[in-house]
Amino acid sequence: MRYVSTRGEAPTLSFEEVLLTGLARDGGLYLPEKWPTFTTEEIKAMRGKSYQEIAFLVMAPYVCPEIPENDFKELIDKAYSSFRHDGIVPLSQLDNNEWILELFHGPTLAFKDVALQLLGNLFEYVLKKNNDKITIVGATSGDTGSAAIDCVQGSSRAQIFMLHPKGRVSDVQRKQMTTVIEDNVHNIAIEGDFDNCQALVKALFNDLEFRDKISLSAVNSINWARVMAQIVYYFTSAIALGAPERKVSFSVPTGNFGDVYAGYIAKQMGLPIDQLVVATNVNDILSRTINGGEYKVGETIPTISPSMDIQVSSNFERLLYNVYEGDGAEIRNLMENLKQSGLFKIADEPLNKAKMNFDAMRVSEEETKNTISDVYSRGGHMIDPHTAVGVKAARENWRDQETPMVSLSTAHPAKFPEAVKEVTGKHPELPAHMADLFEREEKFDVLPNDLEVLKKYILENL
Ligand SMILES: *Cc1c(COP(=O)(O)O)cnc(C)c1O
């Protein structure tokens, strides 16, 4: 498979190159030049197979034979051996035809482990093969950071610098990152918000000289391999609920648009998905854009679902590329407007294409809390605030209640204990492997929101 940039001006690359490159050199994001598709028979044949087996079938067209099939199978097995549930991502029923998909059984308790555990193994494999080294710089609104650090900690081939917005991630999230004391792990608290952190990382990628000097790589969802790994659980869960004979709908708590975009790809690949609901918190740029056609950046407001406190949603550019039918010049135009004036408008035809695939809704803080409370009092399920945003949007947008509705449960409730305790009166317990998290020592540095200071810091600490 070859990969093309959404902005049409960077060279096409192979899978391994895309894995190590992250952002394209023209500022765009990489996508496969075509979607592989499965027939109904092929999807039927996935029934009864394990998560790992389906993962191989779904991802192989993107990866193999560039990585030989048997090697790729081994990487998948290794990646998911760190999960604490045999089903990897089990479904749990809330009500008649209403489900949540528990994506939080990986080492750091959020869905990002599903992609990043695989990414870490892919990095080691490719770097070893090429006898190469990389520097990973990432920005995190909380969960990417710990999942990325976990997947490369102790590597002799990858250094990781992780930027988080100072004081704006939960204590559990921060501790999960800053208590990892391996020499290749560098935690930085930036005096700013998540969008500032993300902008710093983008600026490093756009400084081609610096980028080459340190062999810069990305673990944010601008990295294609992350989006790819997330396609898998749409297949496994839909098949468990009766696909391909039966359609299934999904509601996805959304920030950077990576997770829900993976659902869109699953649909392009032939999975019969009825609805894809984009669920945002009050940082609602995506629901405003999909409903109104104008992508306009606002102020980030801190919420009880901090991993979605985002105003600049990187993966949305991938969808734009698809609904503009691969017109890189148009995408460059839109992005230039965004840079100049903080907004762009989507033309009618591409907007309608987006609307045909997505419903979108903003969920308030109060609705989020009420949903945590309602789910707990009705069935005893504790859900975290991000999951609650998804469940609320699912309930409000569900068109056909004969079609199963799956809300992606993106974090373990113990990752956001304050909000869950406030509503349910019960403190959600951390799993055993993390019970002593608050006794562990932390290590991190604080830096201003300043590109030059950050560059100097990276060079000094490499
Ligand atoms: C990252 C994250 C999200 C948002 O996922 P995107 O791919 O950025 O849309 C939702 N919930 C949790 C718990 C997260 O960590």
The ligand as a MOL file (V3000), in Angstrom:
LIG
                    3D

  0  0  0     0  0            999 V3000
M  V30 BEGIN CTAB
M  V30 COUNTS 15 15 0 0 0
M  V30 BEGIN ATOM
M  V30 1 C -8.3140 10.8070 23.4270 0
M  V30 2 C -9.5950 10.5250 24.0930 0
M  V30 3 C -10.8090 10.7900 23.4780 0
M  V30 4 C -10.9200 11.4350 22.1130 0
M  V30 5 O -10.4070 10.6290 21.0980 0
M  V30 6 P -10.0390 11.2760 19.6730 0
M  V30 7 O -9.4670 10.1700 18.8680 0
M  V30 8 O -9.0520 12.3720 19.9690 0
M  V30 9 O -11.2940 11.8180 19.1090 0
M  V30 10 C -11.9850 10.4190 24.1430 0
M  V30 11 N -11.9410 9.8630 25.3710 0
M  V30 12 C -10.7890 9.6110 26.0090 0
M  V30 13 C -10.8160 8.9960 27.3600 0
M  V30 14 C -9.5730 9.9200 25.3950 0
M  V30 15 O -8.4290 9.6460 26.0350 0
M  V30 END ATOM
M  V30 BEGIN BOND
M  V30 1 1 1 2
M  V30 2 1 2 3
M  V30 3 2 2 14
M  V30 4 1 3 4
M  V30 5 2 3 10
M  V30 6 1 4 5
M  V30 7 1 5 6
M  V30 8 2 6 7
M  V30 9 1 6 8
M  V30 10 1 6 9
M  V30 11 1 10 11
M  V30 12 2 11 12
M  V30 13 1 12 13
M  V30 14 1 12 14
M  V30 15 1 14 15
M  V30 END BOND
M  V30 END CTAB
M  END
